[in-house]
Structures are given as C-alpha cells and as structure tokens.
Amino acid sequence: MHVTTDSGTSETLLSRRTMLNTSATAAGLFAVSHPLSSAVSEEAAALRVQTVLGSVPAERLGVTLMHEHAPLVDWSELFETSPAPIAPVRSEMLAKTAGLLDAFHHSLNKSEGPGAVVETTPIRVGRYPKLLVDLAKRTKVHLIASSGFWCEALAPQHPWAVRMSVQKGGVDRMAELFVREITKGMEDPSGSWGERYTDIRAGIIKIGTSTYLRPSERACHIAAAIASQETGCPITTHTTTGGGLEEAELLLKRGASPGKVIIGHQGHMDDRENEEADDYHRLIARLGCYVQFDRVGHAEYAVPKQARQIVKLIEGGFLKQVLVSHDHAPYYCPNYAAAEKRPADWKAASPDYTTATTELAAELRKMGVSAADLRTLLLENPQRALAFAVA
C-alpha cells in the first residue's frame, strides 16, 4: 500500500492528466467502439464476481483496477493496539472516497464502464465490511472485498494469523475462515477475533510475503490455496521487491489453479536484482499465473517504466496474464503503534484512480499496443481472473 499526499502535486502533472482524461473519455480507452456483449456462454454465465453488494456477471464490471484500498488502511492491530476511531470521520471518508471512485468511473465511456475496484485490505488492517457496503452504495463503481491476512514486510503479521500459523491444525482453521468469508460473510471487526460475522462476502483472497517468504506467511499461502481450491475464489498477493515466483510455486504446489493466482506489486526489483525484471515476469507467466503491475505512477513505478515491462510480456505472448492498478489509499493512520488514537490522527490523501486509464493507456498506445489488446488488458483479463462459481 502506498499513499499519495495532497502536497507536491505539480500543476503540470495535473494539467497533463486532465488532458489525457478528457481525451480518453471522448475517444474511449480502446479507440474504437467495443460494446459489451450481452451474449455469454452457459458456462461463463455460471461464473460471477462477488462484490460487496452481491454477485454480478463478470461482463458487467467494465475496466477494473485490481489492487486498491478504499477508503482506509490501519495497521494498529498488527502492533496490538486499538484501531483509530472511524465514527467521527466516517461521513468525510465516504464522501471523499466516493468522489475519487466517481472520477475513475467518469474516465470511462459507456462500453468500458461502470468500472470496478478490488479493495485489497484484508482481515483486521482497516477492513470494515459495512463501511464498504455504504461506500459501494454511493458510487457506480463495483467494489470487491478481500479475505486473507497481510504479510510481515513492514509490520508484524496479525496476531490472529500468527497464532493459527503455529497451532496444530491452525492452517486448516485459517482456510476455513477464508472459505467462510467467501461463502457466508466477512468477519465483523467490532468484536473479538472471529466473534461476529457479517453477511457481506469477500470476492478475493489477499495474502503477502516479505522479500523472502517467512513461516507465518507460508502458512497463510497454504491456507489461501486450500480455500481457493475449495471455492474457486482468486488469490491476489503482496510482494516486497522479491518473492513473487516463490509465492506462485507454493500456491500451485498446494492446489491453487494458475488462472486464479495473481502475483502483485510487480514493476520494480521483482527478482531482487534488476530494476525491470522481464525474464522473471515471464517465469511467473509461464506458470499460468497473472503478473500484476499495481503501483502504476508511484515514484519507483513510473508510467513509462511500467509500460515497458507490460509491452515485454505482451511481446512474449502473455497479454492475457497482465493486470494493472495503483495501490492507493485515501486514508491512512500513521500512528498505528500509539496506545491511544484520535480522529485527527488520520492522514488524508488525494490519490488519482485514473492514472492507469489515462496516462498508462496513453503510453501503451504510444508504444504500439492496439485498442483490442488494451481492452484485453484492462477489461477482459480482470473479468476472467475474478469470476468463479459463487456459492
């Protein structure tokens, strides 16, 4: 997760982005008219995407951002402290985040919309299912929520995950938790761990690794593979300058389907050595997994750099295994280790959820990517990755 602050955004960048946004909306991302087909096969019709408002046919998503945080992230429980208070700023969070999602929606034309966002905040790091429902009701953008546990890269893993990872039979219980969240409803964080549940279902499993896969992270991966195998639900991952190939190999070894494994945070030092690890990306793609460039526009993930790596995969024949996003969060609590927190502790940002649909799309077109291939990348690949036989 990265946060884009209000300060430091130049007028030149805003002007360029506005120009690109206007151009993309007028002409469409795919340059030619590609109306969404209403005719789907019987097999495809049985596969749906689980959003926080219920399941929808995959073809209704439109262009999809595959790794975002909306409206917030809070690591407090990772440091065994109380979460930052939401009630005093809840209305502000909803209004601002809905506006940001609406801007993404309006960057798409009719054949590309309404748009969808995969909300990749997993269990107990700022995931509030009822808040997500309220947000989804304020925007036309579909929201897909995540089960799973975060990794140990920048903070300790959640104590609930650590406990299950070392207990006898704990991995199976963790898998059962993920399955329950996918088939019945996500845990309600207002109670003790696992005490209460909502009827709001997750539509993806989020897990992660540090630069090197750690034991508790390995347990989460095995649990995710079990849950994915049982439900068909996709898995999306966090990586930390390395670890993506190890994640893919472990998940596949434990029974996950390659077409439901998304290796995330690619685009910078992914093999721990090279700025642009094109050969490494091809190794992941050859396993049948998705390679996801989901920090588009951040400092070390500049748009031209991401575009070059995406084009390399397309040239290698892996167009149908590429996904994109930004990894943005409108609200973040930086005082996560403090024993007590105040509403003023929330740090607000103004992330742009349109960089992929404006600047990245423009850069890819400039590099020769066709309208049809852009459609595959931004619309068809996410639909295929996210759809499963929803219970």
C-alpha positions in Angstrom: 0.0 0.0 0.0 1.3 3.4 -1.0 -0.2 6.8 0.0 -0.3 9.8 -2.3 -0.4 13.0 -0.3 -2.1 16.3 -1.3 1.2 18.2 -1.2 3.8 18.1 -4.0 1.4 17.5 -6.9 2.5 19.9 -9.7 0.3 21.9 -11.8 2.0 20.5 -14.9 1.1 16.9 -13.9 -2.5 17.9 -13.1 -2.8 19.6 -16.5 -1.4 16.7 -18.4 -3.6 14.2 -16.5 -6.7 16.4 -17.1 -5.8 16.5 -20.8 -5.4 12.7 -21.0 -8.5 12.1 -19.0 -10.6 14.3 -21.3 -9.1 12.6 -24.4 -9.7 9.1 -23.0 -13.3 9.8 -22.1 -14.1 11.3 -25.5 -12.4 8.6 -27.6 -12.6 5.7 -25.3 -9.7 3.7 -23.9 -9.9 1.3 -26.8 -10.1 4.0 -29.5 -12.9 2.1 -31.3 -16.4 1.1 -30.3 -16.5 -2.2 -28.4 -19.9 -2.5 -26.8 -20.1 -5.1 -24.0 -21.6 -8.2 -25.4 -24.9 -9.3 -23.8 -24.5 -12.8 -25.1 -22.4 -15.1 -22.9 -22.0 -18.9 -22.9 -23.8 -21.0 -20.4 -20.5 -21.9 -18.8 -19.5 -18.2 -18.5 -22.9 -17.3 -17.1 -22.4 -19.6 -14.2 -19.2 -17.7 -13.2 -19.8 -14.4 -11.4 -17.8 -11.8 -9.5 -18.6 -11.4 -5.8 -19.0 -7.7 -4.9 -19.9 -6.3 -1.5 -23.4 -5.7 -2.8 -23.8 -9.2 -4.1 -22.6 -11.3 -7.1 -22.7 -9.8 -10.6 -21.9 -11.3 -14.1 -18.3 -10.7 -14.9 -19.1 -8.8 -18.1 -20.8 -6.1 -16.1 -17.7 -4.9 -14.3 -16.1 -2.8 -17.0 -12.5 -1.7 -16.7 -11.2 -3.0 -13.3 -8.5 -1.7 -11.0 -7.1 -4.9 -9.4 -5.3 -3.7 -6.3 -6.6 -0.6 -4.4 -7.5 0.4 -0.9 -10.7 2.4 -0.4 -11.4 4.1 1.9 -8.7 3.3 4.5 -5.8 1.3 5.9 -5.0 0.9 9.6 -2.1 -1.3 10.9 -2.9 -0.7 14.5 -3.9 -4.3 15.3 -0.7 -5.6 13.8 1.0 -3.7 16.7 -1.6 -5.0 19.2 -3.1 -1.5 19.7 -6.6 -0.3 19.2 -7.7 0.9 15.7 -8.0 4.6 15.0 -11.6 5.9 15.6 -13.7 6.0 12.5 -17.1 7.3 13.6 -16.1 11.0 13.8 -14.7 10.9 10.2 -16.9 8.3 8.7 -19.0 10.7 6.6 -15.9 12.5 5.4 -14.2 9.3 4.4 -17.3 8.1 2.5 -17.8 11.3 0.6 -14.2 11.8 -0.4 -13.6 8.2 -1.4 -16.9 8.1 -3.4 -15.8 11.2 -5.3 -12.4 9.6 -6.1 -14.1 6.5 -7.4 -16.6 8.5 -9.4 -13.7 10.3 -11.1 -12.5 6.8 -12.2 -16.0 6.0 -13.4 -16.2 9.2 -15.4 -12.8 8.4 -17.1 -14.6 5.5 -18.9 -17.0 5.6 -21.7 -20.2 3.6 -21.8 -18.6 0.5 -23.3 -15.9 0.5 -20.7 -17.9 1.2 -17.6 -19.1 1.3 -15.0 -15.8 0.2 -13.6 -14.7 -1.9 -10.6 -12.1 -1.8 -7.9 -10.7 -4.7 -6.0 -10.4 -3.5 -2.4 -7.4 -5.4 -1.1 -7.5 -4.5 2.6 -7.6 -7.9 4.3 -8.7 -9.0 7.8 -8.1 -6.6 10.6 -6.0 -3.9 8.9 -8.8 -1.4 8.3 -11.3 -3.7 6.6 -14.8 -2.7 7.7 -17.4 -4.6 5.6 -20.3 -2.4 6.5 -18.3 0.7 5.6 -17.5 -0.9 2.2 -21.2 -1.5 1.6 -22.0 2.1 2.4 -19.3 3.2 0.0 -20.5 0.9 -2.8 -24.0 2.4 -2.5 -22.6 5.9 -3.1 -20.9 5.1 -6.4 -21.5 3.2 -9.7 -18.1 1.5 -9.3 -18.3 -2.1 -8.2 -16.3 -3.0 -5.0 -14.8 -6.4 -4.5 -13.6 -7.1 -0.9 -10.7 -9.3 0.3 -10.4 -12.1 2.8 -6.9 -13.2 3.9 -4.1 -11.8 6.0 -1.4 -9.3 5.3 2.3 -10.1 5.5 5.3 -9.2 7.7 7.1 -6.9 5.3 6.6 -3.6 7.0 4.8 -4.6 10.2 4.2 -7.8 12.3 1.7 -10.2 10.9 -1.7 -10.0 12.7 -1.6 -11.9 16.0 -4.6 -13.9 14.9 -2.8 -15.1 11.8 0.4 -15.9 13.7 -1.5 -17.9 16.3 -3.2 -20.0 13.7 0.1 -20.5 11.8 1.8 -22.2 14.8 -1.2 -24.1 16.3 -1.8 -27.7 15.4 -4.5 -27.7 12.7 -4.2 -23.9 12.5 -3.7 -23.8 8.8 -6.9 -25.7 8.2 -8.8 -23.4 10.6 -7.3 -20.4 8.7 -8.5 -21.9 5.4 -12.0 -22.5 6.9 -12.0 -18.8 7.9 -11.3 -17.7 4.4 -13.9 -20.1 3.0 -16.5 -18.8 5.5 -15.8 -15.2 4.4 -16.2 -16.1 0.8 -19.3 -18.2 1.1 -21.2 -16.7 4.0 -19.7 -13.3 5.0 -16.7 -11.5 6.3 -15.7 -11.1 10.0 -17.0 -8.1 11.8 -14.0 -6.3 13.4 -16.2 -4.7 16.1 -15.9 -7.8 18.2 -13.1 -10.1 19.3 -11.4 -12.2 16.6 -13.9 -14.4 15.0 -16.7 -13.5 17.4 -19.0 -11.8 14.9 -19.6 -12.1 11.2 -21.5 -10.1 8.6 -23.4 -11.4 5.6 -21.1 -9.4 3.3 -19.0 -11.7 1.2 -15.4 -11.4 0.1 -14.6 -11.9 -3.6 -10.8 -12.5 -3.5 -8.2 -13.7 -1.0 -5.3 -11.3 -0.2 -2.0 -12.6 1.1 1.6 -11.4 1.0 5.2 -12.1 1.5 8.2 -10.2 2.7 11.3 -10.1 0.5 11.8 -13.7 1.5 8.8 -15.9 2.4 8.6 -16.3 6.2 7.0 -19.2 8.1 3.8 -17.4 9.2 3.4 -16.1 5.6 3.9 -19.6 4.3 1.0 -20.8 6.5 -1.2 -18.0 5.0 -0.3 -19.0 1.5 -1.2 -22.7 2.1 -4.5 -21.7 3.7 -5.3 -19.4 0.8 -4.5 -22.3 -1.7 -6.8 -24.6 0.2 -9.6 -22.0 0.3 -9.2 -21.1 -3.4 -9.2 -24.8 -4.4 -12.4 -25.3 -2.5 -14.3 -22.2 -3.6 -12.7 -21.2 -6.9 -12.1 -17.7 -5.5 -9.0 -15.9 -6.8 -5.9 -15.1 -4.8 -4.0 -11.8 -5.0 -0.6 -11.2 -3.4 1.6 -8.5 -2.0 5.3 -8.9 -2.7 8.2 -6.8 -1.4 10.9 -6.5 -4.0 11.1 -10.2 -4.4 9.1 -13.4 -3.5 6.6 -13.5 -6.4 7.9 -16.6 -8.0 8.2 -18.4 -4.7 4.6 -17.4 -3.9 3.3 -18.7 -7.3 5.2 -22.0 -6.9 3.9 -22.6 -3.4 0.3 -21.8 -4.2 0.3 -24.0 -7.3 2.0 -26.8 -5.3 -0.8 -26.6 -2.7 -3.5 -26.9 -5.3 -4.4 -23.4 -6.4 -5.4 -23.0 -10.1 -2.8 -21.0 -12.0 -5.6 -18.9 -13.6 -6.7 -17.8 -10.1 -3.3 -16.7 -8.8 -2.4 -13.0 -9.2 1.2 -12.1 -8.3 1.2 -8.4 -7.3 3.4 -5.4 -6.8 5.4 -6.2 -9.9 7.4 -3.5 -11.7 10.4 -2.7 -9.6 13.2 -5.0 -8.4 11.0 -8.0 -8.6 13.8 -10.5 -8.8 15.7 -8.6 -6.1 18.4 -7.5 -8.6 17.1 -5.8 -11.7 15.0 -2.6 -12.0 13.0 -4.2 -14.8 12.9 -8.0 -14.3 11.4 -9.0 -17.6 12.8 -12.6 -17.5 11.4 -13.0 -14.0 8.0 -11.9 -15.1 8.0 -14.4 -17.9 8.8 -17.2 -15.4 5.7 -16.3 -13.4 3.6 -16.0 -16.6 4.8 -19.4 -17.9 3.3 -21.0 -14.7 0.0 -19.7 -15.9 -0.4 -17.0 -13.2 -1.2 -13.3 -13.7 1.6 -10.7 -13.4 0.2 -7.6 -11.9 1.6 -4.1 -12.2 -0.4 -2.4 -9.4 1.6 0.6 -8.3 1.4 2.5 -11.5 2.5 6.1 -11.1 4.4 5.8 -7.8 7.9 7.1 -7.5 9.7 3.8 -8.4 6.9 2.7 -10.6 6.8 5.5 -13.2 4.3 5.1 -16.0 6.9 4.6 -18.8 8.7 2.0 -16.8 5.6 0.0 -16.1 4.5 0.3 -19.8 7.9 -1.0 -21.0 7.6 -4.1 -18.8 4.0 -4.7 -19.8 4.9 -4.5 -23.5 7.7 -7.0 -23.0 5.1 -9.5 -21.6 2.7 -8.8 -24.5 5.6 -9.4 -27.0 6.3 -12.7 -25.2 2.7 -13.9 -25.8 1.4 -13.2 -22.3 -1.1 -10.4 -22.9 -3.9 -12.4 -21.2 -1.9 -12.7 -18.0 -1.3 -9.0 -17.3 -3.3 -6.8 -14.8 -2.8 -3.3 -13.6 -3.8 -0.9 -10.7 -2.4 1.8 -8.4 -2.3 0.6 -4.8 -3.8 3.8 -3.5 -5.5 4.6 -0.1 -7.4 7.8 0.6 -7.0 7.5 4.4 -4.1 6.0 6.5 -3.3 6.1 10.2 0.5 6.6 10.6 0.3 6.5 14.4 -0.5 2.8 14.3 1.7 1.9 17.3 0.3 4.6 19.6 -1.7 3.2 22.5 -4.5 5.8 22.0 -5.5 7.4 18.8 -7.6 10.5 17.9 -9.7 11.3 14.8 -7.1 13.9 13.9 -4.5 11.0 13.6 -6.0 10.0 10.2 -3.9 11.2 7.3 -5.9 12.1 4.3 -4.6 11.8 0.7 -6.0 12.6 -2.7 -5.0 9.6 -4.8 -5.8 9.5 -8.5 -7.5 6.3 -9.5 -7.4 7.3 -13.2 -3.7 7.1 -13.9 -4.0 3.6 -15.4 -6.9 4.6 -17.6 -5.3 7.8 -18.8 -1.5 8.0 -18.6 -0.7 4.3 -18.7 -3.2 3.6 -21.5 -1.8 6.6 -23.5 1.8 5.4 -23.0 0.9 1.8 -24.1 -0.9 3.2 -27.2 2.2 5.2 -28.0 4.3 2.0 -27.7 2.1 0.3 -30.3 -0.4 -1.6 -28.1 -3.6 -2.0 -30.1 -7.1 -1.0 -29.0 -8.1 -4.7 -28.9 -5.1 -5.5 -26.7 -5.9 -2.6 -24.3 -9.4 -4.0 -23.9 -8.0 -7.4 -23.1 -5.6 -5.9 -20.5 -7.9 -3.5 -18.7 -11.3 -5.2 -19.1 -11.2 -8.8 -20.1 -8.3 -10.1 -18.0 -9.8 -8.8 -14.7 -13.2 -10.4 -15.6 -11.5 -13.7 -16.2 -9.4 -13.5 -13.1 -12.2 -12.5 -10.7 -15.1 -14.8 -11.9 -15.8 -18.0 -10.1 -18.8 -20.2 -9.2 -20.2 -18.0 -6.4 -22.0 -20.2 -3.8 
